[in-house]
Amino acid sequence: MKEQVNSNRNYKSSLRAFTVIGVISIMIGIMAFTMTNSSESKKLAVPIIKKDSIASVKAFKQVYTVLMSSRCMNCHPSGDIPLQGDDSHLHTMSPRRGIDGKGVYAMKCSNCHQPTNTPGLHTPPGNPNWHLPPADMKMIFQGRTPRQLAQQLVDPKRNGHKDMKKLIAHADDGLVLSGWNPGEGRTLPPMSHAAFKKAWLTWLNTGAYAPKK
């Protein structure tokens, strides 16, 4: 009889121990999942926003003003010669896009565009990766309506094979950031980079809707 009682006690003790271990395991799993997702969200700085066509279109209209400014459009021309100046005229040296977007023959972008801005008024702006989009993915901004440009930007076949994650990260690309550091004598985009990034993320995370026109 004592052996049976002891056996029941041992069984209940084991059951409680397994239950506690199970609960702890579940809690650890939940914490790990939460920490992983929290870390990923912080890394991408992606707010979780429900789809909202009105908010999305409104945000893109802000984005569009930046993309159509000379700081962005000059490197996204409709032809193979980059644009220049605040009035977006054809580059006076007439460099060509080339296959990789970095020029042709001896006339390479890096010949004049150094890793950093050249000191002085209206001298060549710089970046270690200065280039136009490549010939097989021209990413034209010039002449695009808001609707056309919005549709192009989210199409992997026309945007450099970028999915949503890459589009979000692109807001902090080195060449994008150089638009707010163009060198002496050049106007800045119509809004700060922080405001642009906020509008860019809002547009994408509320559905990336394109304006009607």
C-alpha positions in Angstrom: 0.0 0.0 0.0 2.8 2.4 0.9 4.6 1.5 -2.4 1.4 2.4 -4.3 1.1 5.8 -2.4 4.8 6.5 -3.1 4.3 5.6 -6.7 1.3 8.0 -7.1 3.3 10.7 -5.4 6.3 10.1 -7.7 3.9 10.1 -10.8 2.3 13.4 -9.7 5.7 15.0 -9.0 7.0 13.9 -12.4 3.8 15.2 -14.1 4.2 18.6 -12.4 7.9 18.7 -13.4 7.1 18.0 -17.0 4.3 20.6 -17.0 6.6 23.2 -15.6 9.3 22.3 -18.2 6.8 22.5 -21.0 5.5 25.9 -19.9 9.0 27.2 -19.6 9.9 25.9 -23.1 6.9 27.6 -24.6 7.7 30.9 -22.9 11.3 30.7 -24.2 10.0 30.0 -27.7 7.7 33.0 -27.6 10.4 35.2 -26.3 12.8 34.1 -29.0 10.2 34.6 -31.7 9.4 38.1 -30.4 13.0 39.1 -30.1 13.8 37.9 -33.6 10.9 39.8 -35.2 11.6 42.8 -33.1 15.2 42.8 -34.2 14.2 42.4 -37.9 11.7 45.2 -37.6 14.2 47.5 -36.1 16.8 46.6 -38.7 14.4 47.5 -41.6 12.6 50.3 -39.7 9.3 49.1 -41.3 6.2 50.3 -39.6 3.3 47.8 -39.7 0.5 49.8 -41.5 -2.7 48.5 -43.0 -3.4 49.1 -46.6 -4.8 52.5 -47.3 -5.1 53.7 -50.9 -5.7 57.3 -49.9 -2.7 57.5 -47.6 -0.5 55.6 -50.0 -1.3 57.9 -53.0 -0.8 61.0 -50.8 2.6 59.7 -49.7 3.7 58.9 -53.2 2.8 62.4 -54.4 5.4 63.6 -51.9 7.9 61.0 -53.1 7.3 62.0 -56.7 8.3 65.7 -56.1 11.7 64.4 -54.9 12.2 61.9 -57.7 11.4 64.5 -60.3 13.8 67.0 -58.8 17.1 67.6 -60.7 19.0 65.8 -57.9 17.3 62.5 -58.8 16.1 62.9 -62.4 19.5 64.0 -63.7 20.7 60.4 -63.3 17.4 58.9 -64.6 17.1 60.4 -68.1 15.0 59.2 -70.9 18.0 58.9 -73.1 21.6 57.6 -72.6 23.2 61.0 -71.8 22.8 62.1 -68.2 21.3 65.5 -67.3 23.0 68.3 -65.5 22.3 71.4 -63.5 19.2 72.5 -61.7 17.5 73.0 -65.1 18.3 69.4 -66.1 20.0 70.1 -69.4 22.0 67.5 -71.3 25.4 66.9 -69.7 27.9 69.3 -71.5 30.5 66.5 -71.9 28.0 64.2 -73.5 29.0 61.1 -71.7 27.1 57.9 -72.6 25.4 55.4 -70.4 27.3 52.3 -71.5 26.3 48.7 -70.7 26.9 49.0 -66.9 25.8 52.6 -66.6 29.3 53.8 -65.9 30.3 55.3 -69.3 32.0 54.0 -72.4 35.6 53.7 -73.6 37.8 56.2 -71.9 34.9 58.5 -70.9 33.9 56.9 -67.6 31.8 58.6 -64.9 34.6 58.0 -62.3 37.0 60.1 -64.4 35.3 63.3 -63.1 33.0 62.0 -60.3 35.4 61.1 -57.5 34.5 59.2 -54.3 33.6 62.5 -52.6 32.4 65.9 -53.8 35.1 68.0 -55.5 35.6 71.3 -53.6 34.3 74.4 -55.3 31.2 75.9 -56.9 29.5 73.7 -59.5 32.3 71.2 -59.5 31.5 67.5 -60.0 29.6 65.9 -57.2 31.1 62.6 -56.0 30.3 59.1 -54.8 32.3 55.8 -54.9 29.6 54.2 -57.0 28.6 57.1 -59.3 26.7 55.8 -62.3 23.5 55.8 -64.3 21.2 52.7 -64.2 22.5 50.0 -66.6 21.4 49.7 -70.2 19.2 46.7 -69.5 17.4 48.4 -66.6 17.3 52.1 -67.4 14.9 53.1 -64.6 13.7 56.3 -66.4 12.2 59.0 -64.4 12.2 61.8 -67.0 8.8 62.3 -68.5 7.0 59.8 -66.3 3.7 60.7 -64.8 3.1 59.9 -61.1 1.1 56.8 -62.1 3.7 55.5 -64.6 6.6 56.1 -62.2 4.8 54.4 -59.2 4.0 51.4 -61.3 7.6 51.2 -62.6 9.1 51.4 -59.1 7.3 48.3 -57.8 7.8 46.2 -60.9 10.9 43.9 -60.3 11.3 43.6 -64.1 11.8 47.4 -64.3 13.2 48.4 -60.9 16.4 46.5 -60.8 14.9 43.2 -59.5 14.0 44.8 -56.1 11.3 43.2 -53.9 9.6 45.1 -51.2 12.4 44.5 -48.6 15.0 45.9 -51.1 12.8 48.8 -52.0 12.5 49.8 -48.4 16.3 49.5 -47.9 16.9 51.6 -51.1 15.8 54.7 -49.3 19.2 54.7 -47.5 21.3 53.7 -50.6 24.5 55.7 -50.9 23.6 57.3 -54.2 20.1 58.2 -53.0 21.7 59.9 -49.9 24.1 61.9 -52.2 21.1 63.8 -53.5 21.1 65.7 -50.2 24.8 66.3 -50.5 25.1 67.5 -54.1 28.1 69.9 -53.7 28.2 73.7 -53.7 25.9 75.7 -56.0 23.2 73.0 -56.4 19.7 73.1 -54.9 18.5 70.3 -52.5 15.5 68.1 -53.1 12.2 69.8 -52.0 12.1 68.0 -48.7 14.6 66.5 -46.2 15.8 63.0 -46.5 14.0 62.1 -43.3 10.7 63.4 -44.7 11.3 61.6 -48.0 12.1 58.3 -46.2 8.9 58.6 -44.1 6.8 59.2 -47.2 8.6 56.4 -49.1 7.9 53.9 -46.3 4.3 55.1 -45.9 3.7 54.7 -49.6 5.1 51.1 -49.6 3.6 49.9 -46.4 0.1 51.2 -47.1 -0.1 49.2 -50.3 2.2 51.0 -52.8 -0.8 52.3 -54.7 -0.3 54.3 -57.9 -2.1 57.6 -58.5 -4.8 57.6 -61.2 -2.8 59.8 -63.5 
